[in-house]
Amino acid sequence: MSNQENAKVNTRRAILLRAYLVFGIVLVFGFSVLFTAAKLQLGADEDFSKEMQQKNTRTIDVKAIRGNIYAADGSLLATSVPRYNMVFDAMANGLTKDTFRKYIDSLSLLMAYEFKERNAAEWKGYFTGLRSRKSRYAVVVKDQGYDVVKKMKSWPLIRKGKFKGGFWFDEQGKRLYFMGDLAKRTIGYSKQGVYVGLEGAFDSLLRGTDGQRMEQRMPGNIWRPMQTGNGKDPVNGYDIVTTLDVNLQDVAQNALQRVLASNEADHGCAVVMEVKTGAIKAMANLKRNEKGEYVEVLNYAVDEFEEPGSTFKLVSTMALLEDGYAKPTDSVDVQGGEVKMYGETMKDATKPNKRILTLQESFEKSSNVGISKLVLKHYAKQPEKFVNHAFRLGLHFKPDFDIRTPNNPLIKTKKSKNWYNTTLPWMSIGYETKISPLQMLMLYNAVANNGKMMRPYMVSEIRHEGKLIKNISPEVVNEKICSDKTLSALKSMMEGVVDHGTATNLRNENYQVAGKTGTAKIAKGKAYAEGSYKASFAGYFPAQNPQYSIIVVINEPKKGTIYGALVAGPVFKDIADKIYSSSLKIQPVAGKTGDPQIPEILKGSTAKTKQVLNLLNISSMLDSGTQSEWVSGSKKGFAVLLKPAQVKQGLLPEFKGMGLRDAIVWLEQHKISVSSEGYGRIVSQSIPAGTAISKVTQIHLTLQPF
């Protein structure tokens, strides 16, 4: 074969080879396309399938509705309501230029009528500007209620919906509080996304559980809920019913604010507790801000652990009585109200009018020297025994209260690093300790409750959608804080504080108060600040049948007096007066309409007895028709028969059967010093009736319960 023929053959072979190669490539590509299509058709390409699915479906959270908080009477304190933000998408797919121009004028007029921050021309300019800037999802107005939203949904453009008009409403949950600033810190609120107060303490119940919903993208970028098994309905929050009394809270907060302002104090608190149950009926906490206004910032009643001052003398006196080291009538030399102890000076707030005081008088007059000398005398060699009394009262533990606190109390022991020789005497009068107002109230409430210490609580019920889930009952934390004999003495002393001690300004004609005043220097750093004091009063009423206990603490009063009775006392009195006036009811005797329950009438002042009977709408008549300074009473039909109890001029009367207050008034008028023990009515007197008054300088009265 010639060279020319060989060349032609090679050319044909090359062409044929290239043809086979191209065909092979096309064939491989074709198989690849078919294989890929098959994979897609069969769902084998899971990644791609998931990507497509994610673009067309979504899972959104469905918020649970937060539970309500109620007062004791069922009135609403806090609730969650839907609120709406109006949003405008200026580039919505269905919003044409012609549609926008056609309706924007009328929409702007309606907007100007409802939202007066802009006139119609300004609203039109606002919307036109969003349109020209191609803004997406601009929030136009915020926080609107359903009634406004319902009306707006009928307006031009808005009624066309999200995609044709560009407007829609984004629902937001909003927490509403119906008491304003009343109990604001106690009920709680959201602080930087974290709830405080009861809102925080019961957040896990109140917030409920959010649900989830699957949605699918539809033509026009519309999302529609999918009916799948993957969704989860939200569980709305539980409701809590509190023990708070709205009226008492109002009185407590206003009284506290008034006293804080008049004394230019820094902050303070007032707490009202129901004696038998431990239920908190009111809790007010106020602090002065930079503008001089008093607002709720911190819960001082629960969180502030500081030196309580003289209200702690109840612990010291209880220890002395319970250990048998002293009786109310035992004497102590107060040395003019000033004495050196281990190189430090112990002083009384006011100089006593006599050198020798009994334990009872030391308590009633709040003698620092008297109480500390007795404690030092009996516990100097065994301080642990004294400290153990505070431990048995639970003062070293923070209360198991509904509202938690990160802070802790302090009761020193002999093993403490900062225990000094002076610690015991100063601890006995309320220094070198850290105790919260709520702790101190628990103690005083226990005395009022015949020694039974109750757990303070503020939530009485948990409900869900109207159904009772849990009823929270009163809880005893200490069945008996001390013996009945000690309790009787302590009650007598606390009554004496008001009747003729440091809190006589709280004495009144309608009901008897028992309690203890407190005045303490405030430590700032390692030293006590000059002129910086805390004034307090803790007590209960009515003394003979205690229903409520109250503590009031005022920090750093700067104007006028600093003493507990004069600074904290008026708050106590305002609250107690309100409770007394609103709770005074005479119930009919069963089966006898119009026949009132006639209370037992002790021998006492004629004028005061008639005043109380008139207040109770009970008729009274004087047996002989003659006037008498004192009377005793007995039931006669629907009225009270008052029998004269004559008092002979110049002679000591018979006090048996009287209440302590009337006896004290008479004796003080005749300049006769009084001491007493027990509570209830007088059953005996140390000086017999008929003794010439000129021969009597002091008398001791013994009382027993009714």
Residue pairs with C-beta under 8 A, 6 or more apart in sequence:
1 9
36 45
38 44
39 45
40 48
40 49
43 49
55 217
56 216
56 217
57 214
57 215
57 216
57 217
57 226
58 214
58 215
58 217
58 223
59 212
59 213
59 214
59 215
59 230
60 212
60 213
60 215
61 210
61 211
61 212
62 210
62 211
62 212
62 213
62 233
62 234
63 173
63 210
63 234
64 207
64 208
64 209
64 210
64 211
64 234
64 235
64 236
64 237
65 80
65 173
65 208
65 234
65 236
65 237
66 80
66 173
66 175
66 206
66 207
66 208
66 236
66 237
67 80
67 205
67 206
67 207
67 208
67 236
67 237
67 238
67 239
67 240
67 464
68 76
68 77
68 78
68 79
68 80
68 239
68 240
69 76
69 77
69 78
69 79
69 187
69 198
69 199
69 206
69 239
69 240
69 242
70 76
70 77
70 239
70 240
70 241
70 242
71 77
71 241
71 242
71 244
71 245
71 246
72 241
72 242
72 243
72 244
72 245
72 279
72 281
72 460
73 245
73 246
74 241
75 178
75 246
76 178
77 177
77 178
77 179
77 183
77 187
77 242
77 244
78 175
78 176
78 177
78 178
78 187
78 188
78 199
79 175
79 176
79 178
80 173
80 174
80 175
80 176
80 237
81 145
81 173
81 174
81 176
82 146
82 171
82 172
82 173
82 174
83 143
83 144
83 145
83 171
83 172
83 173
83 174
84 143
84 144
84 145
84 146
84 148
84 149
84 169
84 170
84 171
84 172
85 139
85 141
85 142
85 143
85 144
85 169
85 170
85 172
86 139
86 140
86 141
86 144
86 149
86 152
86 158
86 167
86 168
86 169
86 170
87 137
87 138
87 139
87 140
87 167
87 168
87 169
87 170
88 127
88 130
88 135
88 137
88 138
88 140
88 166
88 167
89 95
89 136
89 137
89 138
89 162
89 166
89 167
89 168
90 127
90 130
90 131
90 133
90 134
90 135
90 136
90 138
90 166
91 134
91 135
91 136
91 166
92 162
92 163
92 164
92 165
92 166
93 163
93 220
93 221
94 160
94 163
94 164
94 165
94 220
95 157
95 163
95 164
95 165
95 166
99 157
99 160
99 164
99 165
100 131
100 157
103 156
103 157
104 124
104 127
104 128
104 157
105 120
105 124
106 155
106 156
107 123
107 127
107 155
107 156
107 157
107 158
108 120
108 121
108 123
108 124
108 127
109 120
110 152
110 155
110 156
111 118
111 120
111 123
112 118
112 119
112 120
112 122
112 123
114 148
114 151
114 152
115 123
115 141
118 126
130 138
139 170
140 167
143 172
143 174
144 152
144 169
149 169
152 158
152 169
153 159
153 169
157 165
157 166
157 167
158 165
158 167
159 165
160 167
161 167
161 168
162 168
162 222
163 220
163 221
163 222
175 189
175 190
177 184
177 187
177 189
179 187
179 246
179 249
181 253
181 295
181 296
182 246
182 249
182 250
182 253
183 244
183 249
183 253
183 282
183 283
183 284
183 296
184 197
184 295
184 296
185 196
185 197
185 285
185 296
185 297
185 298
185 299
186 197
186 198
186 244
186 283
186 285
186 296
186 299
186 403
186 458
187 197
187 198
187 199
187 242
187 244
188 195
188 196
188 197
188 198
188 199
188 200
188 201
189 195
189 196
189 197
189 199
190 199
194 200
195 203
197 299
197 403
198 240
198 242
198 402
198 403
198 458
198 459
199 206
200 403
201 402
201 403
201 404
202 238
202 240
202 402
202 459
205 237
205 238
205 240
205 462
206 237
206 238
206 240
207 237
208 234
208 235
208 236
208 237
208 238
209 234
209 235
210 234
211 231
211 232
211 233
211 234
211 235
212 230
212 231
212 232
213 225
213 226
213 231
214 225
214 226
214 228
214 230
214 231
215 223
215 224
215 225
215 226
216 223
216 224
216 226
217 223
218 224
225 231
236 464
236 465
238 462
238 463
238 464
238 469
239 462
239 463
239 464
240 459
240 461
240 462
240 463
241 459
241 460
241 461
241 462
241 463
242 458
242 459
242 460
243 274
243 279
243 280
243 281
243 457
243 458
243 459
243 460
244 280
244 281
244 282
244 283
244 458
245 272
245 281
245 282
247 578
247 582
248 272
248 281
248 282
248 575
248 578
248 579
249 281
249 282
249 283
249 284
251 282
251 574
251 575
251 578
252 270
252 272
252 282
252 283
252 284
252 571
252 575
253 270
253 282
253 284
253 286
254 574
255 270
255 570
255 571
255 574
255 575
256 268
256 269
256 270
256 284
256 286
256 552
256 571
257 286
257 294
259 265
259 268
259 554
259 567
259 568
259 570
259 571
260 267
260 268
260 286
260 288
260 294
260 554
261 294
262 559
263 554
263 557
263 558
263 559
263 560
263 561
263 567
264 288
264 557
264 558
264 559
265 288
265 554
265 555
265 556
265 557
265 558
265 567
266 287
266 288
266 555
266 556
267 285
267 286
267 287
267 288
267 297
267 298
267 300
267 555
267 556
268 285
268 286
268 300
268 552
268 553
268 554
268 555
268 568
268 571
269 283
269 284
269 285
269 286
269 299
269 300
269 301
269 304
269 437
269 551
269 552
269 553
270 282
270 283
270 284
270 301
270 550
270 551
270 552
270 553
270 571
270 572
270 575
271 280
271 282
271 283
271 284
271 301
271 437
271 438
271 441
271 550
271 551
272 280
272 281
272 282
272 283
272 548
272 549
272 550
272 575
272 579
273 279
273 280
273 281
273 441
273 442
273 445
273 454
273 456
273 548
273 549
273 550
274 280
274 281
274 547
274 548
275 445
275 448
275 449
275 540
275 546
275 547
275 548
275 549
276 449
276 454
276 474
276 547
277 454
277 474
278 442
278 445
278 454
278 455
278 456
278 457
278 474
278 475
279 456
279 457
279 458
279 460
279 474
280 456
280 457
280 458
281 548
282 575
283 299
283 301
283 458
284 296
285 296
285 297
285 298
285 299
285 300
285 301
286 294
286 295
286 296
287 294
287 295
287 296
287 297
287 298
287 300
288 294
289 295
289 297
298 304
299 403
299 405
300 437
300 553
300 555
301 436
301 437
301 438
301 551
301 553
302 399
302 401
302 403
302 405
302 436
302 438
303 405
303 406
303 407
303 436
304 407
304 436
304 437
304 553
305 398
305 407
305 408
305 409
305 410
305 434
305 435
305 436
306 434
306 435
306 520
306 522
306 523
306 534
307 430
307 431
307 432
307 433
307 434
307 435
307 520
307 521
307 522
307 523
307 534
308 430
308 433
308 435
308 440
308 518
308 520
308 536
309 429
309 430
309 431
309 518
309 519
309 520
309 534
309 536
309 564
310 366
310 368
310 429
310 430
310 516
310 517
310 518
310 519
310 520
310 564
311 430
311 440
311 444
311 516
311 517
311 518
311 536
311 537
311 538
311 551
311 564
312 427
312 428
312 429
312 430
312 433
312 435
312 440
312 518
313 363
313 366
313 371
313 428
313 429
313 430
313 516
314 443
314 444
314 447
314 490
314 494
314 516
315 389
315 390
315 393
315 395
315 443
316 371
316 374
316 375
316 386
316 428
316 429
317 359
317 363
317 371
317 490
317 493
318 389
318 481
318 482
318 486
318 490
319 325
319 375
319 379
319 386
319 389
320 326
320 359
320 374
320 375
320 378
321 327
321 328
321 482
321 485
321 486
321 489
321 490
322 389
322 482
322 483
322 486
323 378
323 385
325 374
325 377
325 378
326 359
326 374
326 378
327 359
327 489
328 358
328 359
328 360
328 489
328 492
328 493
328 675
328 677
329 358
329 359
329 360
329 675
329 677
329 700
330 358
330 359
330 374
331 356
331 357
331 358
332 356
332 357
332 358
332 359
332 362
332 369
332 370
332 373
332 374
333 355
333 356
333 373
334 348
334 352
334 355
334 356
334 357
334 362
334 367
334 369
334 370
334 373
335 355
335 369
336 351
336 352
336 355
337 347
337 348
337 350
337 351
337 352
337 367
337 369
338 345
338 346
338 347
338 348
338 369
339 345
339 346
339 369
339 373
340 346
341 372
341 376
341 422
341 425
342 420
342 421
342 422
344 422
344 426
346 368
346 369
346 372
346 425
346 426
347 368
347 369
348 365
348 366
348 367
348 368
348 369
348 370
349 366
349 368
349 519
349 563
352 365
352 367
357 365
357 367
357 370
358 675
359 370
359 374
360 489
360 492
360 493
360 496
360 675
360 676
360 677
361 367
361 370
361 675
362 370
362 371
362 374
363 371
363 493
363 496
363 497
363 501
363 516
364 493
364 496
364 497
364 500
364 501
364 502
365 501
365 502
366 497
366 501
366 502
366 516
366 517
366 519
368 429
371 428
371 429
372 425
372 426
372 428
372 429
373 425
375 386
375 424
375 425
375 428
376 424
376 425
376 428
379 385
379 386
379 424
380 424
383 414
383 419
383 423
383 424
384 413
384 414
386 424
386 427
386 428
387 411
387 412
387 413
387 414
387 427
390 396
390 411
390 433
391 411
392 478
392 481
393 443
393 453
393 478
393 481
394 439
394 442
394 453
394 477
394 478
395 409
395 411
395 433
395 435
395 439
395 443
396 409
396 410
396 411
397 409
398 405
398 407
398 408
398 409
398 436
398 439
399 436
399 438
399 439
399 442
399 455
399 456
400 455
400 477
401 438
401 455
401 456
401 457
401 458
402 457
402 458
402 459
403 458
405 436
407 436
408 434
409 433
409 434
409 435
409 436
409 439
410 433
410 434
410 435
411 433
412 418
412 419
412 423
412 427
412 432
412 433
413 419
416 423
423 432
426 432
427 433
430 518
430 520
431 520
437 536
437 551
437 553
438 456
438 551
440 536
440 538
440 551
441 456
441 538
441 549
441 550
441 551
442 453
442 454
442 456
442 477
443 453
443 481
443 538
444 515
444 516
444 538
444 539
444 540
444 549
444 551
445 453
445 454
445 540
445 549
446 452
446 453
446 454
446 478
446 481
447 481
447 487
447 490
447 491
447 494
447 540
448 514
448 540
448 546
448 549
449 546
450 484
450 487
451 479
451 480
451 481
451 482
451 484
451 487
452 476
452 478
452 479
452 480
452 481
453 476
453 477
453 478
453 481
454 474
454 475
454 476
454 477
455 474
455 475
455 476
455 477
457 472
457 474
457 475
459 472
460 471
460 472
461 468
461 470
461 471
461 472
462 468
462 469
462 470
462 472
463 469
482 490
488 677
488 678
488 679
489 677
489 678
491 514
491 543
491 678
491 679
492 676
492 677
492 678
492 679
492 703
494 514
494 515
494 516
494 539
494 543
495 512
495 513
495 514
495 543
495 660
495 676
495 679
496 676
497 503
497 514
497 515
497 516
497 517
497 539
498 504
498 506
498 507
498 512
498 513
498 514
498 515
498 539
498 543
499 507
499 512
499 660
499 661
499 664
500 664
500 668
500 674
501 517
502 517
502 563
502 564
502 565
503 513
503 515
503 516
503 517
503 537
503 539
503 564
503 565
503 569
504 565
505 565
505 566
505 569
505 570
505 573
506 513
506 515
506 537
506 539
506 565
506 569
506 572
506 573
507 513
507 661
508 573
508 577
509 608
509 611
509 612
510 580
510 612
510 615
511 541
511 542
511 543
511 576
511 580
512 541
512 542
512 543
512 544
512 659
512 661
513 539
513 540
513 541
513 542
513 543
513 572
513 576
514 539
514 540
514 541
514 543
514 546
515 537
515 538
515 539
515 540
515 572
516 537
516 538
516 539
517 536
517 537
517 563
517 564
517 565
517 568
517 569
518 534
518 535
518 536
518 537
518 538
518 564
518 568
519 533
519 534
519 535
519 536
519 562
519 563
519 564
520 533
520 534
520 536
521 528
521 529
521 532
521 533
521 534
522 528
522 529
522 532
522 533
522 534
522 555
522 556
523 529
524 532
531 558
532 556
533 556
533 557
533 562
534 553
534 554
534 555
534 556
535 553
535 554
535 557
535 562
535 563
535 564
535 566
535 567
535 568
536 551
536 552
536 553
536 554
536 564
536 568
537 550
537 551
537 552
537 564
537 565
537 568
537 569
537 571
537 572
538 549
538 550
538 551
538 552
539 549
539 550
539 572
540 546
540 547
540 548
540 549
540 550
541 547
541 548
541 550
541 576
541 580
542 580
543 679
544 679
544 680
544 706
547 579
547 583
548 576
548 579
550 572
550 575
550 576
552 568
552 569
552 571
552 572
553 568
554 567
554 568
554 571
557 567
560 566
561 567
584 615
584 616
586 596
586 597
586 616
586 617
586 618
587 596
587 597
588 594
588 595
588 596
588 597
589 595
589 596
589 597
594 638
595 638
596 616
596 617
596 618
596 638
598 618
598 635
598 640
599 616
600 706
601 609
601 613
601 631
601 632
601 633
601 634
601 640
601 642
602 632
602 657
602 658
602 659
602 662
602 681
603 630
603 631
603 632
603 645
603 657
603 658
603 662
604 630
604 631
604 658
604 659
604 662
605 629
605 630
605 662
605 665
606 627
606 628
606 629
606 630
606 631
606 642
608 662
609 620
609 631
609 633
609 642
610 620
610 642
613 619
613 620
613 640
614 620
618 639
618 640
619 638
619 639
619 640
620 633
620 639
620 640
620 641
620 642
621 636
621 639
621 640
621 641
621 642
622 628
622 631
622 642
622 644
623 641
623 642
623 643
623 644
624 643
624 644
626 644
627 644
628 644
628 645
628 646
629 647
630 644
630 645
630 646
630 647
630 653
630 658
630 662
631 642
631 643
631 644
631 645
632 642
632 643
632 645
632 657
633 640
633 641
633 642
633 643
634 640
634 641
634 643
635 641
645 653
645 654
647 653
648 690
650 692
650 693
650 694
651 689
651 690
651 691
651 692
651 693
652 687
652 688
652 689
652 690
652 691
652 692
652 693
652 696
652 699
653 666
653 689
654 685
654 689
655 663
655 682
655 685
655 689
655 701
656 682
656 683
656 684
656 685
657 681
657 682
658 681
658 682
659 681
659 682
660 676
660 679
660 682
660 701
660 703
663 674
663 682
663 701
664 674
667 673
667 674
667 699
668 674
670 693
672 693
672 696
672 697
672 698
672 699
673 697
673 698
673 699
674 698
674 699
674 700
674 701
675 698
675 699
675 700
675 701
676 700
676 701
676 702
676 703
677 700
677 701
677 702
677 703
678 702
678 703
678 704
678 705
679 703
679 704
679 705
680 703
680 704
680 705
680 706
681 703
681 704
681 706
682 701
682 702
682 703
683 702
683 703
683 704
684 701
684 702
685 699
685 700
685 701
685 702
686 699
686 700
686 701
687 696
687 699
